[in-house]
């Protein structure tokens, strides 16, 4: 059944009006006569049925029939071509929208990748700066360790020198004590001999008492001098021993400070090496991520180029699909 109130009677009225004006009743002409209403397929079917019902004495000539059929075929071909072009244009529009959407997504992805690449580049630079800082700290630690080792060697040399001085003073003190003991022993022996000879040489001793007293005074002076030297040597030995103990305490403190500093430097060195290893590992990971994102960026660029190429091909194909022109009446 005809849609929109278009039926065979209405089509017949429109066709007769066109024929009365001397116009050819084509599908488009009839549809215009009807006020651009009705389906072309319905109008074509109605015109075909009306043509079949024309009496033989009113039948148009053979040329008119051929022309009518040619026009109808041209209309049919034009309608099919227009429908095909409309479908192709709709497909092309849909593909263009899809390509634009994909291109926008790829551009957004490229922007994200560029942001990631910039962030990774900043992280790599920061890691390189940290690596340089750690290397400088390691160099400073090594220099400080070398300086402390030199200080320890200097203190050890001073301690050895002090030990040699103390040993020399002890040897001098021992020799002085041995000399004093030898002198005392000799004096005791001499006194014993004098006592044994006292009775026998009493007269001789009386004669020689003055010279012996003078000799004794001289010996006493020598003994006093030796005692003073011994006391001075003892004082020097005590002072050297006290200085040696002070040096030993300073050496112990320096050793303890060196051990603490060396332990702290070893800890800092281990921490710096661990941080350096971690930064190198993180740098390698960041480089791998950077390579991967650069690969994705290049792949998106290649995909955009392929889509633009396909879009250009479709745009080049679209203008060639124009409907055929109707044959001349």
Steps between C-alpha positions, in 0.01 A plus 500: 500500500624850417640700792403853593160483315658434156306244298436413140213752458711788629790397279263476200372854563854633520604309187199628302576856609855469374387349171248779460780754534708306248752378758638152535364321810823385662523384859666825610251714304204314650650530850550876449142524373386328820683757712818293559304236690489126459767237445668483161462121494124535562465766230703283262278196572183705449624643171590151385152367581335800329713444190393135487130598514506753208263380219666382178352783291639755749841328533789732427736438216789260515749787532308647793501165676874463450562854621277443803678175581837669453400783734366252753823300478704818536295600803548155648875509435527851639310399813728198545811713440378765743426233761846346446668842519302583815605168656863558399487855637350375823772233524766756416363743760494225761855398412611862512348536844670178611831614353465840669418332830796263465722788399387703801563199726843451346583870543389485862709186543794677336459794738487260795808320370678830449415596859625161619817538292560847648441370854729204440764730355482718813525190720803379303666841540420500873644149534812607313539801732454271803756261356752785460428616857555149636821463304623833644408383851688176441804695383484726808465194725803335342703821546391529866589136559845551347553808721404308815735217404781754464412645843505150651840428346632831636369419850651153483835652402481742793410216735795293381728800541369556854546132580862521382556808716349327804712192437812715473416677830438167671837374379669815632321460835605136519861583427492775767355261759761240412775758538359611837474143624850428383627809679315409821629148483852620444462743792373224725784275400746775558352576841509135596864479401577814698322360806693176475819693473393745771676332782808433296516839336348715771801720514522522128131584482538772753775648287296466190163589657504849364569390149235229532252752635573727206466205265176403672366853462581483128335162471196626685479793263522258211232283664278804550552593136418147393188502716391829349564365152307189588205704632511716189505191282211355700304824453575493128393138482174579686437798270573288194275224633222754567544648152503149358174419681353828368612407149354152546166649609508738203588211269213292643264795452631554147462128425146503638418813299661345194301178549176696542579719199606196298181317600289804407689538174457128428127532570475812282704327231277191508189722495643702213584184308152362564342827388728503196401143411132583557525815288676308223228231508228764500674681214503175300129448576419858400697459178305182419171678570614793288583267210163328536307829502700631205410178313131551583528863390653398167237227452219753557662736251517220241134408568395865451692512172325182381158634601565833326607312189179290509292816556663669202430191288134499602471873431659443160252220423188691617482775230513241221172339615257756353153394366462456123331785309150427359474438126380783283123504426 
